[in-house]
């Protein structure tokens, strides 16, 4: 695999997971499956930028609570609130769907329902309160962001697409992302906490189990929910410790 191909895969991952400028890929773009290994490195980039907002706010005298809320806003801005939207759709579909077809129909609807509002509100509040209590440093932000993107990869690798079209279908299959997942797990265990690693794994398993039970597989919304909820579980665990 050439360096140019790897760079193109990283660019595609940046385009998929963030709103950051990534440049032009070229006439022969990689597949989303090939770019999956780069989800974890992109997570490191997002984590660093989230820490930057948190650190700058603290440096000018903001309290931990204000710094954490600003960091949450920075996270939403950098990612285009992609994972927040995924969590909202996941909650609406699983809470209001009568069966697989109805749940998938709800998840595709751009409108947000009561389940989605509550889920995003609770998770966002837990994220901000836990980060404020933990008052984490640079490497904790990076480790949490990497590990939660590894959670997305784990769901993609273990569940078949629930739809015949869409993001989940276009990125279906096994990839070469095992190395990136291993790096994320190692970093998290070293700089965050082994207990946070366990919490992330349990939450990811629970979301994957719910998705398989309700809709028979994964979608882009399932991946977004896995990322945001697993990252929040990491911060809650760190704050409790």
C-alpha positions as MATLAB code, in Angstrom:
seq = 'XXXXXXXXXXXXXXXXXXXXXXXXXXXXXXXXXXXXXXXXXXXXXXXXXXXXXXXXXXXXXXXXXXXXXXXXXXXXXXXXXXXXXXXXXXXXXXXXXXXXXXXXXXXXXXXXXXXXXXXXXXXXXXXXXXXXXXXXXXXXXXXXXXXXXXXXXXXXXXXXXXXXXXXXXXXXXXXXXXXXXXXXXXXXXXXXXXXXXXXXXXXXXXXXXXXXXXXXXXXXXXXXXXXXXXXXXXXXXXXXX';
ca = [
       0.000    0.000    0.000;
       1.503    3.329   -1.085;
       1.863    6.358    1.143;
      -0.371    8.308   -1.237;
      -3.168    5.775   -0.758;
      -2.827    5.959    3.034;
      -2.966    9.750    2.959;
      -6.102    9.598    0.802;
      -7.707    7.176    3.259;
      -6.915    9.513    6.148;
      -8.366   12.443    4.196;
     -11.564   10.478    3.609;
     -11.836    9.618    7.312;
     -11.446   13.312    8.181;
     -14.220   14.154    5.722;
     -16.498   11.464    7.155;
     -16.009   12.164   10.864;
     -15.339   15.905   11.033;
     -15.991   19.223    9.347;
     -12.296   20.007    9.136;
     -10.764   20.833    5.741;
      -9.055   17.759    4.309;
      -7.990   18.855    0.844;
      -8.738   17.200   -2.469;
      -8.404   13.419   -2.649;
      -8.059   12.968   -6.400;
      -9.642   10.979   -9.193;
      -9.318    7.562   -7.542;
     -10.783    7.947   -4.038;
     -10.485    5.102   -1.521;
     -13.486    3.206   -0.213;
     -14.895    3.883    3.239;
     -13.952    0.328    4.155;
     -10.308    1.012    3.315;
     -10.385    4.249    5.307;
     -11.708    2.620    8.483;
      -8.231    2.228    9.999;
      -7.975    6.039   10.079;
     -10.993    6.527   12.348;
      -8.794    6.188   15.434;
      -6.118    8.688   14.281;
      -8.875   11.134   13.359;
     -10.217   10.610   16.879;
      -6.846   11.719   18.230;
      -7.121   14.898   16.170;
     -10.645   15.590   17.459;
      -9.573   14.902   21.035;
      -6.667   17.315   20.741;
      -8.910   20.069   19.414;
     -11.498   19.467   22.142;
      -8.758   19.706   24.773;
      -7.559   22.943   23.165;
     -10.956   24.554   23.746;
     -11.071   23.208   27.308;
      -7.518   24.359   28.049;
      -7.918   27.823   26.541;
     -11.110   28.410   28.495;
      -9.406   27.369   31.723;
      -6.374   29.523   30.900;
      -8.470   32.695   30.742;
     -10.062   31.946   34.101;
     -13.214   30.005   33.215;
     -14.432   27.464   35.751;
     -14.236   23.744   35.075;
     -17.973   23.713   34.342;
     -17.803   26.509   31.787;
     -14.656   25.040   30.244;
     -16.338   21.652   29.868;
     -19.452   23.163   28.257;
     -17.313   25.126   25.823;
     -15.346   21.953   25.049;
     -18.626   20.151   24.337;
     -19.571   22.933   21.960;
     -16.160   22.689   20.324;
     -16.621   18.940   19.903;
     -19.981   19.472   18.222;
     -18.511   22.140   15.963;
     -15.495   20.085   14.888;
     -17.585   17.003   14.148;
     -20.594   18.825   12.726;
     -22.623   17.324   15.599;
     -22.614   14.134   13.528;
     -22.583   11.768   16.498;
     -25.192   13.781   18.393;
     -27.502   13.405   15.401;
     -26.761    9.678   15.260;
     -27.611    9.249   18.939;
     -30.877   11.151   18.508;
     -31.941    8.992   15.552;
     -30.838    5.812   17.330;
     -32.913    6.696   20.405;
     -35.958    7.674   18.377;
     -35.835    4.521   16.276;
     -35.303    2.154   19.176;
     -37.745    3.936   21.452;
     -40.566    4.484   18.990;
     -40.099    1.804   16.347;
     -42.680   -0.986   16.336;
     -40.474   -3.297   14.299;
     -37.334   -3.229   12.151;
     -38.893   -1.460    9.186;
     -40.588    1.158   11.348;
     -37.449    1.757   13.413;
     -35.328    2.239   10.271;
     -37.942    4.602    8.858;
     -37.841    6.705   12.020;
     -34.037    6.718   12.065;
     -33.945    8.024    8.489;
     -36.365   10.861    9.312;
     -34.463   14.120    9.811;
     -36.894   15.271   12.499;
     -36.000   14.612   16.133;
     -38.518   13.075   18.536;
     -38.904   13.008   22.287;
     -36.628    9.984   22.768;
     -33.894   11.693   20.780;
     -34.192   14.952   22.682;
     -33.948   13.205   26.042;
     -31.070   10.945   24.959;
     -28.951   13.791   23.583;
     -29.760   16.023   26.549;
     -28.825   13.408   29.146;
     -25.669   12.255   27.360;
     -24.477   15.809   26.687;
     -25.086   16.762   30.326;
     -23.214   13.702   31.570;
     -20.322   14.442   29.195;
     -19.967   18.035   30.382;
     -20.437   17.357   34.102;
     -18.016   14.426   34.050;
     -15.330   16.338   32.151;
     -15.696   19.226   34.603;
     -15.329   16.883   37.585;
     -12.409   14.976   36.073;
     -10.577   18.138   34.882;
      -8.594   15.978   32.408;
      -5.376   16.796   30.618;
      -4.382   16.575   26.969;
      -3.689   12.852   26.821;
      -6.951   11.952   28.526;
      -8.893   13.862   25.874;
      -6.901   12.196   23.119;
      -7.251    8.725   24.637;
     -11.012    9.040   25.168;
     -11.563   10.291   21.625;
      -9.429    7.537   20.113;
     -11.082    4.793   22.113;
     -14.615    5.952   21.285;
     -13.743    5.942   17.565;
     -12.372    2.436   18.043;
     -15.827    1.587   19.418;
     -17.303    2.636   16.074;
     -14.874    0.365   14.273;
     -15.743   -2.535   16.579;
     -19.454   -2.143   15.770;
     -18.728   -1.977   12.045;
     -16.530   -5.042   12.188;
     -18.974   -7.132   14.211;
     -22.395   -6.225   12.763;
     -23.738   -6.493    9.242;
     -25.459   -3.450    7.693;
     -29.124   -3.158    8.619;
     -30.017   -1.514    5.314;
     -29.431   -2.360    1.683;
     -28.194    1.206    1.142;
     -26.733    4.063    3.143;
     -23.467    4.647    4.982;
     -23.505    1.340    6.815;
     -23.851   -0.642    3.581;
     -21.194    1.309    1.718;
     -18.679    0.624    4.501;
     -19.643   -3.016    5.082;
     -17.110   -5.800    5.517;
     -13.966   -6.592    7.439;
     -11.091   -4.142    7.245;
      -7.452   -3.703    8.212;
      -8.392   -1.540   11.217;
      -7.250   -3.962   13.934;
      -3.967   -2.109   14.392;
      -5.730    1.208   14.997;
      -8.071   -0.374   17.526;
      -5.137   -1.916   19.376;
      -3.383    1.458   19.520;
      -6.519    3.095   20.917;
      -6.946    0.413   23.569;
      -3.311    0.703   24.626;
      -3.397    4.486   24.838;
      -6.640    4.424   26.800;
      -5.314    1.893   29.278;
      -2.160    3.952   29.812;
      -3.426    7.528   29.910;
      -7.123    7.273   30.769;
      -7.908    4.213   32.903;
      -8.377    0.457   32.497;
     -11.776    0.924   34.148;
     -12.715    3.491   31.524;
     -11.673    0.979   28.887;
     -14.020   -1.578   30.457;
     -16.880    0.939   30.597;
     -16.377    1.784   26.934;
     -16.412   -1.903   25.980;
     -19.603   -2.594   27.953;
     -21.451    0.373   26.475;
     -20.331   -0.499   22.954;
     -21.497   -4.076   23.424;
     -24.865   -2.866   24.746;
     -25.461   -0.559   21.786;
     -24.430   -3.275   19.342;
     -26.757   -5.745   21.059;
     -29.675   -3.302   20.930;
     -29.020   -2.564   17.261;
     -28.866   -6.226   16.326;
     -32.008   -7.000   18.319;
     -34.077   -4.105   16.958;
     -32.890   -3.541   13.393;
     -30.703   -6.559   12.668;
     -27.394   -4.729   12.257;
     -25.668   -1.378   12.136;
     -26.264    1.943   10.398;
     -24.474    5.270   10.486;
     -26.756    6.313   13.339;
     -25.755    3.245   15.352;
     -22.098    4.134   14.831;
     -22.689    7.722   15.949;
     -24.510    6.563   19.069;
     -21.716    4.095   19.863;
     -19.097    6.828   19.628;
     -20.810    9.474   21.710;
     -22.215    7.206   24.413;
     -18.949    5.271   24.795;
     -16.946    8.494   25.116;
     -19.401    9.734   27.717;
     -19.081    6.448   29.604;
     -15.321    6.958   29.639;
     -15.652   10.424   31.157;
     -18.222    9.288   33.723;
     -15.881    6.498   34.816;
     -12.887    8.830   35.043;
     -14.917   11.345   37.066;
     -16.121    8.657   39.470;
     -12.562    7.435   39.999;
];
